[in-house]
Amino acid sequence: ISSFQVYIIQVSVGNHQWTVKHRYSDFHDLHEKLVSEKKIDKNLLPPKKIIGKNSKSLVEKRQKELEVYLQTLLIKFPVTAPKVLSHFLHFHLYVS
């Protein structure tokens, strides 16, 4: 049985707030695309940790780090987020 953690991240843009749910691997895939397409700092994404990856304290710590990661990306792209980031954040569901 393979278990994985889904991170529920609060996103805020202007007066809008919503949550997105993704696995760490989703963040990793997003990050790889942004590094290659937009020259994002490859060290921006919190590192993948193998040992104790599902411990409550590590999950909470990583969740906070992933929130900071997404907020940093939103600051980097204040006007137009790259398509891959917009899709990841479900902008198409919230922005008219």
C-alpha positions in Angstrom: 0.0 0.0 0.0 1.4 3.3 -1.1 0.4 6.4 0.9 0.9 10.0 0.0 0.3 13.3 1.5 -2.0 15.9 -0.1 -1.3 19.5 0.9 -4.2 21.9 1.2 -2.8 25.3 0.5 -4.5 28.7 1.1 -4.0 31.0 -1.9 -4.7 34.7 -1.8 -4.6 37.2 -4.7 -5.9 40.6 -3.9 -9.3 40.2 -2.2 -9.7 36.6 -3.4 -8.9 33.6 -1.3 -9.3 29.9 -2.1 -7.6 26.6 -1.4 -5.8 24.2 -3.7 -5.0 20.6 -3.0 -1.9 19.0 -4.5 0.7 16.3 -3.7 4.3 17.3 -3.4 5.0 15.6 -6.7 2.6 18.1 -8.3 4.6 21.0 -6.8 7.7 19.4 -8.1 6.4 19.1 -11.6 5.2 22.7 -11.6 8.6 23.8 -10.3 10.5 21.9 -13.0 8.4 23.6 -15.7 8.9 27.1 -14.1 12.6 26.6 -13.8 13.0 25.6 -17.4 10.4 28.1 -18.9 10.7 31.1 -16.6 14.2 30.7 -15.1 12.8 30.4 -11.5 15.5 29.8 -8.9 15.7 26.0 -8.7 16.3 26.2 -4.9 12.9 28.0 -4.3 10.9 24.7 -3.8 11.3 23.1 -0.4 13.4 19.9 -0.8 11.9 16.5 -1.0 12.4 14.6 2.3 12.1 10.8 2.4 12.5 9.9 6.1 9.5 10.6 8.2 7.7 12.2 5.3 4.3 11.6 6.8 5.0 12.7 10.3 2.6 15.3 11.5 5.2 17.9 12.3 7.0 17.5 8.9 3.6 17.7 7.0 2.7 20.9 8.8 6.2 22.4 8.2 6.2 21.5 4.5 2.6 22.8 4.1 3.8 26.2 5.4 6.9 26.1 3.1 4.7 25.3 0.1 2.4 28.2 1.0 5.4 30.5 1.1 6.6 29.0 -2.2 3.3 29.8 -4.0 3.1 33.3 -2.5 6.6 33.9 -3.7 5.7 32.8 -7.2 2.7 35.1 -7.2 4.9 38.0 -6.1 7.3 37.2 -9.0 4.5 37.3 -11.5 2.3 40.1 -10.2 0.5 40.9 -13.5 0.3 37.7 -15.5 1.1 34.3 -14.0 2.6 31.7 -16.4 -0.1 29.4 -17.8 1.3 26.4 -15.9 1.1 28.3 -12.6 -2.4 29.6 -13.4 -3.6 26.1 -14.1 -2.0 24.8 -10.9 -3.7 27.4 -8.8 -7.1 26.9 -10.5 -7.3 30.5 -11.7 -9.7 29.4 -14.4 -12.2 28.5 -11.7 -12.0 31.8 -9.8 -11.0 34.6 -12.1 -13.6 35.8 -14.6 
